[in-house]
């Protein structure tokens, strides 16, 4: 039985219930065999570095975040000079 110092002992019903969800079935493996894996979009394809090309959403979010940082720095500068 699994025991822990920080948690109480588990009920036997719970321990017997969860393995039903954990055990893989044959259908799972058949679906994995038929899966189509898209080609990775690597930033530097001729190197061994696996840095993925960021999505447009990631780039826009990054730029908006740094725009907010610049606005905060400028606001603090204006408060300090006043």
N, C-alpha and C positions, 0 to 999 in steps of 0.2 A: 504494500500500500504506500502511496506517495505521502510523505510527511514533510512538513516545513516548520522551521522555528517561528516564522512570522505569521503563518496562517493556521487555521484549525484543520483537523483531519477532514477529508472529503467523504461524503456519503457514498456508499457502494452503488446506489442507483445512478448517481451522477457519473461515477467512474465507468460504469457499464454502458452508459448512454452515449458518451462522446466518441468512442472508437467507430461507431457507425458512420460518422461524418468524416473521420480521418482516413479510413481505409479506401484506397483508390480502387476503382472498378475497371474492367476491361474497356468500357466505353470511353473512359478518360484517355487511355493510351491510344485508342483508335483516333480520337479527335486530335491528339497531339501529332500523330503521324500525318494526318491530312492538313495540318496547319500550314498556312503560307506566311513565311517570314519576310517582311520587306527589307530591301537593302538598306544598310545603315548609311546615313548621310554624315560622313566624317569631315571635320573642318580641314584637316591636313591629311589628304588621302595617301600621300607618298611617304608617310612616316609611320612609326609604330605607335604613335599617340592616338588614343581613341577618344578624342574630344569631339562630341557630336555638334552638328550645326544647330544653333539655337533657333527656336521658332520665332515668328514675327511677334507673337504675344509676349514672349520672354524679353525680346529686345525692347519693345515699347514699354513694358513694365520697368525694365532696368533704367531706361532713359527718364521716365517719369519719376522714379525714385531719386535719381541723382538731381533732377530738377528741383524736387522738394528739398533736398539737402542744400543746394545752392541758394534757394529762397530763404531757408532758415539761417544760413550763414550771413546772407545779405541783411536780413532783418536784425540779427544780433549786431552787425556792424553799424546799422543805422541807429540802433538804440545806444550803442557805445559812443558814437560820435555826437549824439544830441546833447 
